[in-house]
């Protein structure tokens, strides 16, 4: 008796369950591109942040190297023109 009642209730609610599934799929297909765009933007920001964290401590060394290079270039004799 209970099984027949459950079967009837299931058949009664089946269209609503299918409609719910259709709405969820449609919403997912609409939202998915925006979610992927946000994911890519977040990854790009994270990569830039990691690069800044790794490269900023090297700036003083880069300034020293640039100063030595500029001094050597200014103080060296020019090459002979042929």
N, C-alpha and C positions, 0 to 999 in steps of 0.2 A: 504494500500500500504506500509506504513512504517512498519507495523507489519510483513509483508512478508519479507521485506528487513532485518529487525532485526533477523528474524528466520533464514534466509539464512546466515547472518553473524555469528550468534551463531553456526550454524552447521559447518560453515567453521572453526571457531576458537576452537571448542570443542576438537578435537584431541590434539591441542597444550596446552589447559588448562589441559587436562588429563595427558599429558606428563610432564607438570610443576608440577602437584601434585605428580606424581610418583618420579620425581627427588627430590622433597622436602622430601618425605617419606624416600627415600633411604639415603639421606644426614643426616636426623634426626636419622635414625637407626645406621649410622656409627658414628656420633658425640656423641650420647647419652651416651655410656659407658665412654668416656673420660670426659664428663661433670659431670657424677656421681662420677668419680674418683677424679676430682678436687673439687667437693663439699665435699666429705668425707675427703680429705686432708685438706681443709679449716676448716672444723668442728673440726678436730683433733688439728690443730694449735690453734684454738680459745679456745678449752677446756684446752690445756696446758697453754695458756696465762692466762686464768682466774684462774686456779689453782695456778700459780706462783704469781699472784697479791694477791690472798687470803692468801697464805702460807708464802711468804717472810716476811711480818711484824711479823710473829710469830717466826721467827728464833732466835731472842735474848732470848725470853722466853724458847725456846727449849734448848739453850745452858745453861741457868741457871738451868733448871731442870736436864739436864745431869750432870752438875757439882755437884749439890746436891746429885744426885744418886751415882756418882762415889765416892764422899767424904764419904757418909754413908757406902758404900760397903767396902771401904778401912779401915775405922775406926771401923767397927763392928768386934766382935770376930767371929772366924769361928765356925760353928756348930760342936758339938761333934760327932766323928765318932763312930758308933756302931759296 
